[in-house]
């Protein structure tokens, strides 16, 4: 019995919540778009905006 060694990605919940409020898509769909499970124009937009917002949060927090 092998244990699962694959690490799960963790996403910034504040950024996910912000995208959910802005676009109205489910949080699960947004996560799938970010990790590449979904392939669509909207997925590309969400992924790009997620990375931009995540960078802004890191800068704001002094990272």
Secondary structure by P-SEA (a helix, b strand, c coil): cccccbbbbbccaaaaaaaaaaccccaaaaaaaaacccccaaaaaaaaaaaaaaaaaaaaacc
